[in-house]
Amino acid sequence: MSKTILITGGSGLLGQHLTKMALSANYKIKWLGRTKQNTPPEVESFLWNIEKEYIDEKCFENVDYVVHLSGAGVADKPWTIQRKKEILESRTKSTALLAKYLKNNTSIQKVVAASAIGFYGLDTGENSLNENAPAGNDFLANVTDLWEKETDKITIPTLKIRIGVVLTEKGGALPKLCEPIKWCAGAALGTGQQYVSWIHIEDLCRIFLFVLENKNLVGTFNGVAPLPLTNQELTKAIAKKMKKPLFLPNVPSFVLKMILGEMAGIVLGGNKVSAEKIIQTGFHFEYDTIEKALLNLNI
Ligand SMILES: NC(=O)c1ccc[n+]([C@@H]2O[C@H](COP(=O)([O-])OP(=O)(O)OC[C@H]3O[C@@H](n4cnc5c(N)ncnc54)[C@H](OP(=O)(O)O)[C@@H]3O)[C@@H](O)[C@H]2O)c1
């Protein structure tokens, strides 16, 4: 019999991709979100109101697994005080609410919850980071740490995936990196030596399904490909795939700080994150090199 996955934030970049992949692997899919807009016909959708601490409990009926992806986009809007609060609370409060409703649930077998490699801090240099590395001490690291602490309160067996920079032509970082390159104005950012721990969206969604189906796996896993690149190497690889020249000097850090303010840390810093733990479980990456990943993507 096909299993049912409830996805929170299913309407987002990862949720939509996971939905398509899971439907074609014969899962039934339900979404839990703030609206029912844009729900595909094959998906049953349900509402929650995080501020009012309300979930339509019908969403949990006949559900085997939950994938929790909700959270206000980290790089979508400037980091005003209000937006920072939303980035934090959309994660901590939604997770706390889910934990509260799942407390007495005896039928759901597993929860996979999104986390982020931002946990490690904005700039951890050359150190290869496994899941035991400590939390960093900046805005995103603090958000992720508090978010994970709420996830740890879920009483059903739960996995946290510390997601890296997800590559897809449909949104997120890649289209933003491609845009200047398309106009022959591409350049590495800052020193260009900061690491980008990327993952192809398809491999990430395959990790979600893989860990759900592997009963014994719980705990924290990095969701990154095995070979992180420096920003310079990634910029070059993208330009090569797009058959565009790269001749401009790196964009200076101060310019990015002037334009992006505190958010510039996201592109000027970086982490070299290890995929070793997920590889040790037997997970096989389809896109283990950037060349394979970019070849598959429509840029
Ligand atoms: N994409 C990446 O590169 C990446 C990297 C690291 C970590 N992650 C994490 O993975 C998760 C999913 O990423 P994504 O790229 O799919 O994100 P996304 O496209 O921004 O979608 C997230 C979903 O969360 C819900 N949401 C948005 N604002 C919210 C708010 N204020 N309160 C409650 N829910 C809200 C929305 O669903 P509804 O409107 O249906 O409620 C939205 O579709 C996020 O938690 C993100 O931090 C992503």
The ligand as a Tripos MOL2 file, in Angstrom:
@<TRIPOS>MOLECULE
LIG
   48    52     1     0     0
SMALL
NO_CHARGES

@<TRIPOS>ATOM
      1 N1         16.4760   26.2940   -0.5950 N.am      1 LIG1
      2 C1         17.6410   26.2770    0.0300 C.2       1 LIG1
      3 O1         18.7420   26.4760   -0.5910 O.2       1 LIG1
      4 C2         17.7040   25.9600    1.5080 C.ar      1 LIG1
      5 C3         18.9570   25.9110    2.1400 C.ar      1 LIG1
      6 C4         19.0180   25.6420    3.4980 C.ar      1 LIG1
      7 C5         17.8500   25.4340    4.2240 C.ar      1 LIG1
      8 N2         16.6520   25.4990    3.5900 N.ar      1 LIG1
      9 C6         15.4410   25.3340    4.4170 C.3       1 LIG1
     10 O2         14.5540   24.4030    3.8420 O.3       1 LIG1
     11 C7         13.1960   24.8330    4.0690 C.3       1 LIG1
     12 C8         12.4800   24.8620    2.7240 C.3       1 LIG1
     13 O3         13.2140   25.6670    1.8350 O.3       1 LIG1
     14 P1         12.5620   26.2650    0.5080 P.3       1 LIG1
     15 O4         13.6970   26.7420   -0.3220 O.co2     1 LIG1
     16 O5         11.5820   25.3220   -0.0450 O.co2     1 LIG1
     17 O6         11.8030   27.5430    1.1160 O.3       1 LIG1
     18 P2         10.6580   28.4330    0.4410 P.3       1 LIG1
     19 O7         10.6090   28.2300   -1.0250 O.co2     1 LIG1
     20 O8         10.8680   29.8190    0.9400 O.co2     1 LIG1
     21 O9          9.3110   27.7960    1.0330 O.3       1 LIG1
     22 C9          9.0860   27.6770    2.3870 C.3       1 LIG1
     23 C10         7.5970   27.5650    2.6600 C.3       1 LIG1
     24 O10         7.4180   27.9330    4.0330 O.3       1 LIG1
     25 C11         6.1640   28.5820    4.1970 C.3       1 LIG1
     26 N3          6.3780   29.9040    4.7990 N.ar      1 LIG1
     27 C12         6.8820   31.0300    4.2230 C.ar      1 LIG1
     28 N4          6.8690   32.0670    5.0770 N.ar      1 LIG1
     29 C13         6.3390   31.5740    6.2380 C.ar      1 LIG1
     30 C14         6.0340   32.1480    7.4940 C.ar      1 LIG1
     31 N5          6.2860   33.4510    7.7500 N.pl3     1 LIG1
     32 N6          5.4960   31.3480    8.4460 N.ar      1 LIG1
     33 C15         5.2400   30.0380    8.2060 C.ar      1 LIG1
     34 N7          5.4720   29.4450    7.0260 N.ar      1 LIG1
     35 C16         6.0300   30.2030    6.0570 C.ar      1 LIG1
     36 C17         5.5280   28.7510    2.8060 C.3       1 LIG1
     37 O11         4.5510   27.7210    2.6490 O.3       1 LIG1
     38 P3          2.9670   28.0530    2.8120 P.3       1 LIG1
     39 O12         2.7410   29.3830    2.1620 O.co2     1 LIG1
     40 O13         2.3370   26.9190    2.0430 O.co2     1 LIG1
     41 O14         2.6670   28.0370    4.2580 O.co2     1 LIG1
     42 C18         6.7110   28.5050    1.8700 C.3       1 LIG1
     43 O15         6.2880   27.9680    0.6380 O.3       1 LIG1
     44 C19        13.2600   26.2050    4.7430 C.3       1 LIG1
     45 O16        13.0230   26.0580    6.1020 O.3       1 LIG1
     46 C20        14.6830   26.6530    4.4860 C.3       1 LIG1
     47 O17        15.2110   27.4610    5.5220 O.3       1 LIG1
     48 C21        16.5330   25.7690    2.2500 C.ar      1 LIG1
@<TRIPOS>BOND
     1     1     2 1
     2     2     3 2
     3     2     4 1
     4     4     5 ar
     5     4    48 ar
     6     5     6 ar
     7     6     7 ar
     8     7     8 ar
     9     8     9 1
    10     8    48 ar
    11     9    10 1
    12     9    46 1
    13    10    11 1
    14    11    12 1
    15    11    44 1
    16    12    13 1
    17    13    14 1
    18    14    15 2
    19    14    16 1
    20    14    17 1
    21    17    18 1
    22    18    19 2
    23    18    20 1
    24    18    21 1
    25    21    22 1
    26    22    23 1
    27    23    24 1
    28    23    42 1
    29    24    25 1
    30    25    26 1
    31    25    36 1
    32    26    27 ar
    33    26    35 ar
    34    27    28 ar
    35    28    29 ar
    36    29    30 ar
    37    29    35 ar
    38    30    31 1
    39    30    32 ar
    40    32    33 ar
    41    33    34 ar
    42    34    35 ar
    43    36    37 1
    44    36    42 1
    45    37    38 1
    46    38    39 2
    47    38    40 1
    48    38    41 1
    49    42    43 1
    50    44    45 1
    51    44    46 1
    52    46    47 1
@<TRIPOS>SUBSTRUCTURE
     1 LIG1         1 GROUP 0 **** ****
